[in-house]
Amino acid sequence: MGVDSKPWAWNKTDYNYDCWETPDDEFLSVFLRWKNKGYSRALDLGCGTGRHSIFLAQNGFTVDAFDLSLDGLQSFEEKIQDKNFNITIKAGDMLDLPYGRDAFDCVLAFHAIHHTDMVGLKKTIKNIYDVLKPEGEVFLTLTSKEGDSWKKHANNRIDNNTLIKTEGPEVDVPHTYLSYEEARELLTDFQLIKIQQIIRYFPNQNKKHSHFFVLLRK
Ligand SMILES: C[S@@+](CC[C@H](N)C(=O)[O-])C[C@H]1O[C@@H](n2cnc3c(N)ncnc32)[C@H](O)[C@@H]1O
């Protein structure tokens, strides 16, 4: 029995919408790689309001988009309602994916699967493994303990890796943070193609975020 899942409340006005509207720079090279490999079926796990799903669909992919946040998915649906994209949107929890084994050429899980505890993260990684085809690839991010958040919210820690935010738009949302060694250990079932730790500075908010950006093959 792990921590309860809790979606982002995308309808809260204090999210910075702009940064969630265009594909992340780090994803673009992965997208080119997947296009060159001839991949066509993609899962966008924790898709939010759909920036990566839409980009993939605009570039010929058939996309399944999945998220727990009903208001995020509503906003996503409004964006694509007049478009003829190959996107199927489903609401649900990443701990229990509604897809068959070996269903996808590639899975993207961008700034999403850390929203649980270690039990949930391990289950989610196993779920990703199961829905991915043999030789398929995953691009995912994990949150590093070296960013400011793990230290800043120390009082909200519930174990050695997880804290639950008690204020702001992510109130009650669980977050799991890892060391490099813990990240490697978590991913041992996959072949590791590339792992980078990227620190992003937000000078206006006087903080830095640190994530592992990981490319894996089944
Ligand atoms: C930081 S947002 C990232 C959204 C999107 N991947 C992007 O890059 O624009 C994290 C997303 O993970 C979703 N999420 C959190 N817990 C989840 C769960 N248990 N199952 C599915 N999605 C979840 C949230 O609702 C939110 O939309």
The ligand as an ORCA input file, in Angstrom:
! r2SCAN-3c Opt
* xyz 0 1
  C       4.504     18.355    -14.684
  S       3.072     17.757    -15.508
  C       3.832     17.273    -17.053
  C       2.848     17.172    -18.185
  C       3.439     16.780    -19.540
  N       4.187     15.529    -19.493
  C       4.299     17.867    -20.109
  O       5.528     17.698    -20.177
  O       3.756     18.893    -20.504
  C       2.804     16.205    -14.668
  C       1.563     15.443    -15.117
  O       1.548     14.143    -14.496
  C       0.204     13.830    -14.179
  N       0.114     12.787    -13.159
  C       0.406     12.892    -11.836
  N       0.171     11.732    -11.211
  C      -0.288     10.860    -12.155
  C      -0.729      9.504    -12.122
  N      -0.713      8.808    -10.991
  N      -1.134      8.925    -13.269
  C      -1.158      9.629    -14.436
  N      -0.756     10.938    -14.530
  C      -0.337     11.545    -13.392
  C      -0.347     15.166    -13.700
  O      -1.761     15.185    -13.652
  C       0.270     16.129    -14.705
  O      -0.567     16.349    -15.803
*
